């Protein structure tokens, strides 16, 4: 039995096969949520993803006796490395069968490329930016994933530890029960914050309107609010425009809360959307011929789960109860739409401010994940 490593060229035909490997690897797994193939192909395409302005990347696939057996992408994010002073080689889009020879061959190819480019450590799973999937699942393998997270088999972190990697950052995730009524204490805090700081919430019904009013400001706020978080890669103007065009048109805007001050300056944003997990499982990552129907039904039909995709609050308003305003705005929408559960998606385990916002709700921690690090030897 032999293992062969092949470099993947960043062209559509090869990237589609690269992306489809993971979908095939988890075929029949009831917890795996596939990405849209087009989204991953676009993310890995230098002529589409503006992150390549300051990143370089290379992808490989492993073959065992001519059959696909693993994949990995190496990413050098020069913007993050310049900020941190490190020479980190990120890895992402990593999947493999439970075979030490396959895993070692993939990581040796990755390590060789990193060493040739002056990198001194390997860290991941991470993407080009925080908008990409990150963190290897370490707990919660029997829980259905979300569109924003990585799913992997239990043998993945065991292989990482075998190769000498150790956790460098940890995330936790919660399933939160949507209450039948607004919690009184939360409502009182929201009203106090509203009056004390002169804040107000805005609802939009037009994607063009929210894009014109706060599209750029939204992502500039994310840059400001997330700047000190683990491994954050600030979004450039080209990336901001890319994500505005990619994400704002698909949002169900009643699930979005915009908070502004007396001068209409954006100080907080909460973005959620109906869970796409079951729809993506049915579509198997494809929009056509029928995948789009499943996604449309999940967005506007009956759905008992809402994904909390993003919360950002300006640094000067953090730890001042502004999150209460977000939830007093969104909870009535969730109740009206029949959502029973909310998925928190990954939160840094040491981020106590984020953990505190769930204290008003019944919840359970149902997933954990880690990023792993090792020196290049």
Secondary structure, 3 states (H helix, E strand, C coil): CCEEEEEECCCHHHHHHHHHHHHHHCCCCCCCCCCCHHHHHHHCCCCCCHHHHCEEEEEEEEEECCEEEEEEEEEEEHHHHHHHCCCEEEEEEEEECCCHHHHHHHHHHHHHHHHHCCCCEEEECCCCCCCCCCCEEEECCCCCCCCCCCCCCCHHHHHHHHCCCEEEEEEEEEEEECCCCCCHHHHHHHHHHHHHHCCEEECCCCHHHHHHHHHHHHHHHHHHHHCCCCCCCCCCHHHHHHHHHHHHHHCCHHHEEEEECCCCCEEEEEEEEECCHHHHHHHCCCCCCCHHHHHHHHHHCCCCEEEEEEEEECHHHCCCCHHHHHHHHHHHHHHHHCCCEEECCCEECCCHHHHHCCCCCCEEEEEEEEEEEEECC
